[in-house]
Amino acid sequence: MSNTSTPPSPPEGPTTDQVLTGFAILLACWLLGEVVSTLLPFALPGAVAGMLLLLAFCLIRRHVPKPIEAAGRGLLDHLSLLFVPAAVGLIDQGPLLSVHGPGLLATLVLSTGITMAITALTLKWLLGRRKAED
């Protein structure tokens, strides 16, 4: 019997450096988007402008760099936690919600239905294109 032990294998997945680099890139895109939005002659939220800049960056490179993917995956894995402050804010605004709640609920149901219908039609169209190509 040999008493030699094998060294532990490195953990799979992104490294801490990759995740931190990815967050730095995401924050830089957001900040640059905020700057761009102030320079535009029309209203565009800085976060949206930053997302468009990030999209352009990834399209030019023709792939999502690993650090951005690592940071994005971490955010998506814990996305539900980001809704907690909004839910607490809604509970805190009880009187205002009781006045405008029915309208908000109707808007939410209608927009969800429209989104689901458009998604279904898009999927049907894409599947039809795939069948036509085969």
N, C-alpha and C positions, 0 to 999 in steps of 0.2 A: 504494500500500500504506500502510495506516495503522499507526502504531506504538502505538496505544492498547491497553492491556490491560484486561481486565475484572477487577474485584476478585473474589477467591475467594468462592464462596458459603459461607454458614455450614454447618457440619457438620450432617447430619441426625441425629435422635435426641435423647435428653434432654440437658439441660445439666448441668454439674457441680452447680450450685445445686439443680436438681431432685433429683438423686440424693442429695445430702447431706441435703436436706430430707426426702426419703423415708426415708432411714436413721434420721434423728432421730425421725420419727413411728413407725417400727417399733420403735425402742429405747424410746420413751415408752410404747407399747402393752405391750411386754414388761415394763417396770418397773411400770406400773400393774397388770398382771396378777399380778406377784409380790406387790404390796401387797394386791390383792383376795384372792388365794389364802390369805394369812395370816389374813384376816378371816372366811373362810368356815368354817362348822362341819364341813365334810367335806373330804377330801383332794382337791385339784385342783392339778396342776402350774401354776406361775405362767406358764409359756410357753403352756400351753393356754388359761388364762384370758385372757392377752393377745391370743391369736389370736381368741378369741371376741369380745373387745372391739373388735378391728380389724374383724371381720366385721360386728358391729353398726354400727360407724361407717360402713362402706361401704354397708350396706343402708339406713341412714337417709339417706345422701346419694344413694342409687340409682345410684352409679357408684364406680369406684376412682379416686381423685385421681391426676393425672399423676405427682407426686413418688413416691407409693407404688408406682405401676406401674413407674416407672423403677428404683427400688431393688430391687423384687421381680424384675424382669427380669434385672438384674445378678446377683442371687443365684442365680437359676435357670440362667443361662448358665454359672455356675461351680460348680454344685451338686456335681459329682463331686469337686472338691477338698476339700469339707467332710467326705468320707468317709475321707480319708487318715489322719487321726489315729485314727479308730476301728479301721481296718485294722491300723495299727501296734500299737495296744493289744492287739488279738487275737493278733498274732504274739508279743507280749511275754508273753502269758499261756499259753504252750504247755502246761505241765503241767496247768493247770486246764482248758484246752480239751480235752485228751486224755481227761479223766475225764468231763466234761459235754458234750463235743462231739456224741456221737450223739443225745442228747436235744434239744440245741439244733438240730441238723440236722433231726430229725423235726418239731419244732415249726415251723421255718422252712418246710419243704416243705408241711406241712399248712396253715399259715396262708396261704401263697401260693396254694395250690389253692383254699381257701375264698374268698379275695379275688377270684381270677379267676372263680370260678363265680358269685359274687354280682354282679360287674361284668357278666358276660355276661347274666345274668338281668335286670339293671336295663336294659341296653341293649336287650334283646329287648322288654321292657315299654315302654320309651320309643318304640322304633320302631313298635310296635303302636299306641300312642296317636297317633303322627303319621299313620299310615295311616288310622286311624279318623277323624281330623279332616279328611283330604283327601277 
